Amino acid sequence: MAENGKGAAIVTGGASGIGKEIARGLAQDGFAVIIADVNESLGRQVAGELARETGARLEFLKVDVTDRA
């Protein structure tokens, strides 16, 4: 996923709040970022927004970290 040599990061809770700002900072620093969140519509929206804003590669993955399965 990383195309710039910096690497990739997975940010849980990345669709809002602190997680979103962490994802933004990583993207601005040149990382490819996977936003992992339970809120699919918001997560996809934020991934697109940050990709346009930063030029970095962002993807969304629906994840519920409270589910042990």
ABEGO torsion letter per residue (X at the ends): XBAAGAEBBBBBGAABEAAAAAAAAAAAAGBBBBBBBABAAAAAAAAAAAAAAAGBBBBBBBBBAABAX
